[in-house]
Amino acid sequence: MQPLRSILIAGALVTASGPGLKPQMDDTPRQIFLQRVDGYVALHRRLEANLPREVITADPHLLFESRIALGREIRRARSGAHQGEIFTPAVAKYFRHLVEKGLRESGIENFLELVEEENSVATPPAVNGEYPAGRSLCFMPPRVLAVLPPLPKELEYQFVGQSLILWDVHAGLIVDFAPGVFRVLTEP
């Protein structure tokens, strides 16, 4: 994880300035986000290292035992976690801009309308909660993923309604979410 972080920080230091060049968007929210993701992933890896490994079996209980245990341990370690610890207000604003850019580059103007037809479950996301039952994992447009900061293998971007969520795929829980990220191009 450290080499990726170094590359990202080095890339953040290269900004446009000087006569005739457009100023770049402030990269501070990106750096804050990456630092907080690093902190979460360090906790995740420390807790996961002490748990039994996954086993391939036909028994559904045994199949998900390590995932359930990891989720339980992370919830215990982050019992006071709340929305905005990773997606701070400044970080959420930054992500709204990135998502808008990615959707515009994709030519998608009604993203939620396209995906909400199959996801009629209206359960809001919750930090340390599970991905809402009854909702399918939705396809994230490649252009949107291309503009978002890369994530380590333990995490994935998903969305629930208008919220962008940071989902721990190993533990099956929502780490944090940024509300209203997908509203920009979907409201009249």
C-alpha positions as CSV (number, residue, x, y, z in Angstrom):
1,M,0.0,0.0,0.0
2,Q,2.9,2.4,0.8
3,P,4.2,2.5,-2.9
4,L,0.7,3.3,-4.2
5,R,0.3,6.1,-1.6
6,S,3.7,7.5,-2.5
7,I,2.8,7.6,-6.2
8,L,-0.5,9.2,-5.5
9,I,1.0,11.9,-3.3
10,A,3.8,12.5,-5.8
11,G,1.1,12.9,-8.5
12,A,-0.8,15.3,-6.3
13,L,2.2,17.5,-6.0
14,V,2.3,18.0,-9.8
15,T,-0.2,20.8,-10.3
16,A,-0.8,23.3,-13.0
17,S,0.3,26.8,-12.2
18,G,1.8,29.8,-14.0
19,P,0.7,32.0,-16.8
20,G,-1.9,30.6,-19.2
21,L,-2.5,27.4,-17.2
22,K,-5.8,26.6,-15.4
23,P,-5.4,26.1,-11.7
24,Q,-6.1,22.6,-10.6
25,M,-8.7,21.7,-8.0
26,D,-7.4,21.6,-4.5
27,D,-6.0,18.1,-3.9
28,T,-6.2,18.3,0.0
29,P,-9.5,16.4,0.2
30,R,-8.0,13.6,-1.9
31,Q,-5.0,13.3,0.4
32,I,-7.2,13.4,3.5
33,F,-9.4,10.6,2.0
34,L,-6.3,8.4,1.1
35,Q,-4.8,8.9,4.6
36,R,-8.1,7.9,6.3
37,V,-8.5,4.9,3.9
38,D,-4.9,3.9,4.8
39,G,-5.8,4.0,8.5
40,Y,-9.0,1.9,8.0
41,V,-7.1,-0.7,5.9
42,A,-4.4,-1.0,8.5
43,L,-7.1,-1.8,11.1
44,H,-8.8,-4.2,8.7
45,R,-5.5,-6.1,8.0
46,R,-4.5,-6.2,11.6
47,L,-7.8,-7.7,12.6
48,E,-8.0,-10.1,9.6
49,A,-4.6,-11.5,10.3
50,N,-5.8,-12.9,13.7
51,L,-8.8,-14.7,12.2
52,P,-9.1,-18.1,10.6
53,R,-8.7,-18.1,6.8
54,E,-11.7,-18.7,4.5
55,V,-12.4,-22.3,3.5
56,I,-14.0,-23.6,0.4
57,T,-17.0,-25.7,1.4
58,A,-20.6,-26.4,0.5
59,D,-21.6,-25.5,4.1
60,P,-22.8,-21.8,3.9
61,H,-22.1,-21.2,7.6
62,L,-18.5,-22.3,7.3
63,L,-18.2,-20.5,3.9
64,F,-19.0,-17.1,5.5
65,E,-17.6,-17.7,9.0
66,S,-14.4,-15.7,8.4
67,R,-16.3,-12.8,6.8
68,I,-18.8,-12.7,9.6
69,A,-16.0,-12.8,12.2
70,L,-14.1,-10.0,10.5
71,G,-17.2,-7.9,10.3
72,R,-17.8,-8.4,13.9
73,E,-14.3,-7.5,14.9
74,I,-14.3,-4.4,12.8
75,R,-17.6,-3.3,14.2
76,R,-16.3,-3.8,17.7
77,A,-13.1,-1.8,17.0
78,R,-15.1,1.0,15.3
79,S,-18.1,1.0,17.6
80,G,-18.2,4.7,17.7
81,A,-17.8,5.2,13.9
82,H,-20.1,7.6,12.3
83,Q,-20.8,9.0,8.8
84,G,-18.2,11.5,7.7
85,E,-15.1,10.0,9.3
86,I,-13.6,9.2,5.9
87,F,-16.0,11.2,3.7
88,T,-15.6,14.4,5.6
89,P,-17.7,17.3,4.2
90,A,-14.8,18.6,2.2
91,V,-14.0,15.1,0.9
92,A,-17.7,14.5,0.0
93,K,-17.8,17.8,-1.9
94,Y,-14.6,16.7,-3.8
95,F,-16.2,13.3,-4.6
96,R,-19.4,15.0,-5.9
97,H,-17.2,17.0,-8.3
98,L,-15.3,13.8,-9.4
99,V,-18.5,11.8,-9.9
100,E,-20.1,14.7,-11.9
101,K,-17.0,14.8,-14.1
102,G,-17.1,11.0,-14.6
103,L,-20.8,11.0,-15.5
104,R,-20.5,13.9,-17.9
105,E,-17.5,12.3,-19.6
106,S,-19.6,9.1,-20.0
107,G,-22.5,11.1,-21.4
108,I,-24.7,9.9,-18.6
109,E,-27.3,12.4,-17.4
110,N,-29.8,10.2,-15.6
111,F,-27.6,7.7,-13.8
112,L,-30.0,7.1,-10.9
113,E,-33.0,6.7,-13.2
114,L,-31.0,4.0,-15.1
115,V,-30.1,2.0,-12.0
116,E,-33.0,2.6,-9.6
117,E,-35.5,0.6,-11.8
118,E,-33.9,-2.6,-10.6
119,N,-33.1,-1.4,-7.1
120,S,-36.4,-0.3,-5.6
121,V,-35.3,-1.1,-2.0
122,A,-35.0,2.3,-0.3
123,T,-32.9,1.4,2.8
124,P,-30.4,4.2,3.5
125,P,-26.8,3.2,4.1
126,A,-25.4,3.0,7.7
127,V,-21.8,3.1,8.8
128,N,-20.8,-0.4,10.0
129,G,-24.0,-1.7,8.5
130,E,-24.3,-4.3,5.8
131,Y,-25.1,-3.5,2.2
132,P,-28.9,-3.2,2.2
133,A,-30.6,-6.5,1.7
134,G,-32.6,-6.7,-1.5
135,R,-30.4,-4.3,-3.4
136,S,-28.1,-5.7,-6.1
137,L,-24.6,-4.5,-6.4
138,C,-24.8,-2.0,-9.2
139,F,-22.5,-1.4,-12.1
140,M,-20.3,1.6,-11.6
141,P,-19.5,3.4,-14.9
142,P,-15.8,2.9,-15.8
143,R,-15.3,6.7,-16.4
144,V,-16.5,7.4,-12.8
145,L,-14.2,4.7,-11.4
146,A,-11.4,6.2,-13.5
147,V,-11.7,9.6,-11.9
148,L,-12.0,8.3,-8.3
149,P,-8.9,7.7,-6.1
150,P,-7.9,4.0,-6.4
151,L,-8.7,1.7,-3.5
152,P,-6.9,-1.2,-1.9
153,K,-8.3,-4.7,-2.6
154,E,-10.3,-4.7,0.6
155,L,-12.5,-1.8,-0.4
156,E,-14.8,-0.9,-3.2
157,Y,-16.9,2.0,-4.3
158,Q,-20.6,1.3,-4.5
159,F,-23.7,3.4,-4.2
160,V,-27.1,3.2,-2.4
161,G,-29.5,5.7,-3.8
162,Q,-27.7,9.0,-4.1
163,S,-24.9,8.1,-1.7
164,L,-21.5,6.9,-2.6
165,I,-20.4,4.2,-0.2
166,L,-17.1,2.8,0.7
167,W,-17.7,-0.9,1.1
168,D,-15.4,-3.4,2.8
169,V,-15.8,-6.4,0.5
170,H,-14.0,-8.8,2.9
171,A,-16.0,-7.9,6.0
172,G,-19.3,-7.1,4.1
173,L,-19.8,-3.8,5.8
174,I,-20.2,-0.1,4.9
175,V,-17.1,1.8,6.1
176,D,-18.5,5.2,5.4
177,F,-20.7,7.0,2.8
178,A,-21.0,10.4,1.2
179,P,-24.7,11.4,0.8
180,G,-25.9,13.2,-2.3
181,V,-23.0,12.4,-4.5
182,F,-25.2,11.2,-7.4
183,R,-27.7,14.0,-7.3
184,V,-25.8,16.5,-9.4
185,L,-26.8,15.2,-12.9
186,T,-30.0,13.4,-11.9
187,E,-32.1,16.3,-10.5
188,P,-34.0,18.4,-13.0
